[in-house]
Amino acid sequence: MTAPDPGDPKGTLRITLTDRGGGIGKVVMKINGKEVAADARGLAVDTDPRPEVMRLAVPLAGDPRLIPGAANRVEVIAYNADGSLRSRGAVVQLQADGPAERPDPELWAAVVGTADYIGTEIDLRFAAKDAEAFSQALAVAADRLLGKNRVHIRTLSTDRPGAGDRPSKVNIEAAFKQIAAHARPTDLLVVYLSGHGVAPQGSDEYYYLTADARSLELDDPEVRRRDALSGAELAELIRAVPATGKQVLVLDTCAAGQGIKALGQRRAVSGDQVRALERVKDRNGLHLLAGAAADASSYEASRYGQGLLTYSLLLGMTGPGLKGTELDVLTWFGYAVDEVPELARGIGGVQKPQLSSPREGASFPLGRLEPEDRAKVPLPKARPLVLRATFQEQESFDDVLGLAGRVDELLRVASAKGDGVAPVFVDAREGEGAYRLAGRYRIEGNAVEVTVNVFRGSERVGRTLARGTRDQPAALAQGMVAEVSKLLKP
């Protein structure tokens, strides 16, 4: 392949490709690191009598990704016929028509959090709260850097009551189209997704489940089309936004198989999922931070009532992830990559987030946070973790009243409320620094007396007595939880 000619005054780019023995496959074209065409062969072809030569004439004048009056980096990458090999790429600087304006950059963001799905089978606790917190914190930082009138954040979450704010596939696509209609090449783009991320085995694709999803099973093509946003579709939505160069994508998603409940059941990111996410990054020249390595249980098992990746990003914004006062992308993301494993130590199942940047991508600030701004970052306080309870009736050595299950359910419900005070229930037997309730009870007629031991690791940190009646086990469990909660500390 020869380097492209800058073209004629009309902005036509002329490309000559020569077959070196493997055939001529797709031809990818990028402007300022962002894909313009997944395959330029279909745009315009000049005839050539030699079968091993292909000539393309691609009109670029008026492309929204070109910066007027500036030299724009245009890259062409050719593949062989079966797609197994690619060229190193040829690059040319294309001077775009128009006045050399340097408008003040604006920030555009699509922030999406899905916790409440159809039914209850795959519901999450923190994903929507994470999106709301991220949106609020990003606004604080970006307003300080750019000014409030140049910051545009579209937030879709299942915590919002309006139908237009629900993270359905239609609403997500509409949000991107609205951004694409107004953004300019010099603007900044932030995309954040929290919720369920799925990489079906052998599919070589990544899917973000929208609020219309009912399960993690995506075998049916119609279900995938209707209820999920594929990596390819996400890449197309981002590609349509004219902003180039200064773009970030944060995926705070779990990628669990259905039915994985135990905290200790660890599952790494599949190779298929890694490749799918890399394609999204490479096609759009963006910085990608993916916490998509955890199963659903570990994703939710946070003593902060928040997903660990989002919590780490928020914590970084209070100071440790800043570059001076700047919210520098690579400094911020690098802090989160290092912090998540520390926060997750002992919880199990959480892998280290993945940070991937484009080859030509330099870091840049997304915002600025002065000391008074950092106080506005919605950072929750640590909450105690509580594991599954165990209780036995002293004569039968069995939990004949089902007190353990009742206590677990009460803790689970309180944990899901996210009031910032209640303990976080973790459906597991072990967890570093977590509390565990165990005890025995005696039944005499209708009277029940329960001795409750509270352990933290192997150390007993408290004991309490609870009394109730056999015919009202639910009330007895409520009394036990009320007493024990006084002993639990972060």
N, C-alpha and C positions, 0 to 999 in steps of 0.2 A: 504494500500500500504506500502510495506517495502522500506527502503532506498536503493538506487541502490548500487550494488557492484562495486568498481572501475574497476573490470574486469581483463581480462587476459593480457599478454604482448602485444597482438595485438591491444589492445585498445578497446575491446568489453565491452559495458556497459550492465549489466544484471539486469533486473527489474522484480519484482514480484508484481502483482496486485491482490487484493482479493475483491470480490464483497461483500459489506456490506448490500445489499438489494435493491440497486437502479440500478443494472447492471453496466457494465464497458463500459464507453464511450471513447471519444478521449483521447489520452495521448500526452501532449505537452512537448517537450524537449527543453531546452535552454542551450547555452554555453555562459558563461560570460554575461548573461542577454539578449542574442540575440537568437531568435527562430531558432532552427535547423530543427524541424519537427512540422508541425501543428497537425499531428496525427502519433505517432510512431508505432501504431499498424500495419501499413502496411509495416514496414521495415523488421522485422524478428520476428517470433513467435515460441517458443518451445511448444511442445505438453505437456499437463498435464491432467491426468485422471479426475481431479476434475473440474466440469463445472464453479465453482465460482472462479477459479484461472486462471490467464493469466500470462505467462512468456514471456518476450521480451528479445531478445539479439540484441543490437543495435551497429554496428561497428562504432566507432568514429575516428579511426586512419586516419590521413591525412586530417581531416576536416579543411578547411581554417580558421575557427574561433578560433582554438586552438592556444595558444601561446606556441611555442616550448620550451621545457626545463623548463616549469613553471607549477605551480598548477593552473588548470582552474576550475572555478565554474560551475558545471553541475547541473541543476535543472530539476526535473520531476514533472509535475502537471497532475493529473488524474481527469477526469470528470465522472459523472454518465451517464447512457445510454441516457437520454434526454437532457443532457447538462445543467441542472438547478443548479447542485451543483459541486463544485470543491474541491479538497483536498488542504491542506495547502502547499503542495509541499515538496518533499524530495531533499536534497542537498548533493552532494559529491564533493570532490576535486579530480580532475583527473590530474595526472602528465603526461604531453604530452612528447612524444619522441622528440629527437633532441637537438642540442646545445642550451644552455640558452643564446641566443643572445638578446641584448637590442638595437635594431637599433633606430636611431633617428626617432621620429614620423614625419609623413607627414600629411598634411591636404588635404582632397579631398572634393570638393563641387560641387553640382548641383544646379545652380541658374536659376530659370525659371520665366519669366514675360510675361503675355499675355494681351495685350490691344486691338489689332486689330484682330477681329474675322471675319468670313465669313459674308459679308454684313455689315450693320451698326447698326443693331437693338440692339446688346448687347455690342457694343464697349465701352471701358473704356479709361480714359485719362491718368492715372498715373501708371498703373500696370507695364508696360514695363520699364518706367523711374525708378520706385522703384527697380526693379531687377538690373538694370544697376548700380544704386547708391549703393545698398547693396553689389554687387559684387566688386565694386571698393573699398569700405570701408573695406570689409573683407580682401581683398588682402593687404591693407596697414597694418592692424593689424597683420595678420598671417605672413607676410614677416618679420616683426620686431621680432616676437617670434621664428619662425622656420627657417627663411632664404628663400629667393625667390625660390631657386631650390627645396624646399620641399613643395611648395604650388601649388596646382593644382585646378583651378576653371573653371568649364565648364558652360558658360552662354548662355542660349537660351532666346531670347526675340524678340518680334515683332518690335522692334526698329532697329534690325539688318537686313541688306539687303540680306545676304547670305541665300540660301535655307537650308543649313545645320545648320544654327543658328535659324531657325524658330521653335517655341515651339510646334511642332506637336507631336502626340503620338509616332510616330516612332522615332523621334529625341530624345525625352525624354528617351525612353527606351534604345536607343543606348548609350546615355550619361551615364546612370547607369551601363550598361554592361561594358563600357570602364573603369569606376571607379572600378567595381568589379574585373576586370582582373588584376588590379595593386595594390589595397589596401591591407594592412596587418592588423592583429588583433590589433596591437598597434597604428594604425593610427587614425586620427580624421575625422569624417564625418559631413558635414553640408549640409542640404537640405532646400532650400528656394523656395516657390511657391507664386506668386502673380497673381491675376486675379479673375475670377469667381469661387467660390466654391458653389456647389449645394447639398442639401440633400433632394431628392424627398420625399414627404410626404408618410410615411408608409413604405419606402424602407429599413430603418435601415442601410443606406450606405451613404458615402460621396463621391462626385465626383469633381475632378478638371477639368474644361473645357479647352481643348487644343485649339490651334489656328484654328482648323478645325470646331469648333462648330458654329452653326448658330442661336441657341436660347437656352434659359434656360430650355426648355422642354426635359426631358429625358425618356419619357414613352416608346419609342421604344427601345428594347434591342439592335438592330443593331446600333442605334445612340449612345447609351452608349458605346458600344464596340469600335466604330470607332472614336468618337469625345471626349471622356472623359477618365480620368484616375481615377479609383475607389480607395477607401481607401485600399481595399484588394490588388489591383495591386500595389499600392504605397508601401504597407508593404512588398510585395514579392520582389520588386526591392531593397528596403533597406536591406532586409534579406540576399540577395545574396552578399552584400558587406561585406567582412570579418571583417571590423572594428567593434570592440565591446567596449561597455562601454562609450566611449567618442563620443557621437552622438547627434546632435540636428536637429530638424525639425521646421521650421518657416512657418506658413501658414498665409499670409497676403491677405486673400480673402474675398470677399463679398458673401453673401448668400441670395440674394434677390429673391422674386417672380417676374415674368415678369410683367412689367407695373407699378411697384412702383416708383413713381417719386418724390412725395412730401417729403421734408426733415423731416417733423414731423411724418411720418408714420414709427413707430418703430417696428421692429420684432426681437424677441430674438432668440437665437440659439435653434433649436429644440432638444428634448431629443434624437431623433434618430441620429442627427449629432454628439452630444457630445459622445454618445456611439461608433459611428463609428471611431471618432478620437482617443478615448481611446484605441480601439483595435489596431490601428496603433502603438501607443506608447508602449503598453504592449508587443506586439509581438517582438519588436526590442530593448527594453530597452533604449529608447532615451528620451531626454528632449524635450517637445513639447510646443511651443508658438503659440497659434492660435488667430488671430484677426478676426475670421470668424463669427462675431456676427452682422455685420452691413448690412443694405440694400445697394443697389448699389449707391443711391443718397448720403447717408451719408459717404460711403466709398470714394467717389470722392470729397466731400465738404471740402476741406482742404485749408486753407489760405496759405499753404506752397507749393502748387502745387505738393503734394505728399500724398500717403496714410498715415494715422495717425500712424499706427503701425511702418511702416518702418521709418518714420520721427523720431519717438521716439527712435528707435534703433540707428539711426545715431546721434541724439542729445546726447544720452548716451555715445557714443564713443568719444565725444569731452571733456568728463570729468565726468559729474554727474553720469554716469552709470558704471564707472570703479572702480575697487578695487585697489587703488593705481595707478599703470600704467597698471595693468593686465585687459584684457577683460574677466573677470570671468563670466561664462555662467549664473549662477543663480543671480548674482548681476546685470548683464546687463539686463536679461529678467525681473527681478523684477522691475527694474527702468521703463521699458517700460509699464509693467502692471499698474503701478501707474500713469504714465505720460499721457497715452492715454485719460483717462476720463477727465483730466484737459484740454487737448488741445481740446477735443470734446465738452466741456461744452458750451451749447447754440447752437450748430449745430444740435443736435437731432439725434436720430436713431443709434448712435454708442454705443455699449456695451463695458464693460470692457474686455480686452483680457483674455484668459485663459492660465495659465501656469500649466503644469502637468509634473511631473518627475517620473521616475521609482522608485520602492521601495528601490532598492539597489543602486540607482544612486547618486553618489557624484558629486559636481560641479568640474569644471576644466577650465583652461584658453584656449581660442581660439586664443588669440593674445595678443599683448602688444602695447600700444600707448604712446610714449613719446610726450612731448608738440609739437615738430615739426611735428610729425605724425598726430596729431589731426587736424592740419590746412589743411591736405589733405582729410579729410572726406568731401564728397560732400553734404554739408548741405545748402539747399536753404533758402533764406531770406523770411520772412513773406510777404504775399501779401494781399491786401484788398479783402474782400468778398463783392459781389454785388448780391442783390436779384432781383426777377422779377420786371420789370418796369410797371408803370401804367400811361397812358396818355388819355386825353379827349379833343375832339374838343368842344370849349366853347358854341356853340349854341346847338349842338345835345347831349352833354354829352356822346358821344361815340367816340371811337378811329377810325374814318372813314378812316384814312390813314394807320392804322396798325403800327403806330410808335413804340408801346411797343414791339411788336413781332420782329420788325426789330432791335431795340436796343438790345434786349435779344440775338438775334442770333449773332450779332456782338461781344458782350461780351463773348458769349459761344465759338466762334471761336478763339478769342484772348486768352481766358483762356486755350484752348486745346493746344495751341502752346507751352506752358510751357517755355516761355522765361525768367521767373524769375522776370518780371516787371509788366506784364499785370494783372489786377484784376482777381480774380477767380469767375466765374459766378456760382451761386447756384440757381437751379430751385425751389424756395420756396418763401413763403410770409414773413416768419419770421426767424430771426437768430441773436443771441446775438453778438453785435459788428459789424454787417454787414450793408452795405450801401443799400439804396433804392432810386430809381429815380421815381419821380412823377411830373406831370405837366399838363398844358393845352396849347392848341394852337388855333390861330385865322387864318382863311382862308379868304383872300380878293382877289378875282379873282384867279390868279395863285400863288400869294404870300402867304407864310406861315411863321408865327412867333410863336416860341415855348418858353414858360417860363418853365424852368426845375428847380425843387427843388431837392436838394440832402439831404436826411435824413440819420442819423446814429442812429438807434433806433427811439425814438420819437423826437429827436433834429434835427432841420434843420441846417446843417453845411455849406450850400452854395446855391447859386442861379445863374443861367446863362441864357442868351438869345441865341437862335439859329434861324437863318433865312434860308429859302430855298424856293423851288417852289413845287407846288402841283403835277406837272407831274414828279418830281424826288424825291420821298420820301426816296429812298435808300441813296441818297447823303445827304439829310437832317439828316437822322439817323446817318450817319458817322460823320457829323459835330458835332452833339450832343455828341456822345461818345468821340470824340477828346477833346471837351471842358470839359466835366464832369470828364474825367480821370485825369485831372490836380488837381482835388479836393480830389481824393481818396488816402488815406494813410493807411498802415497796422494798 
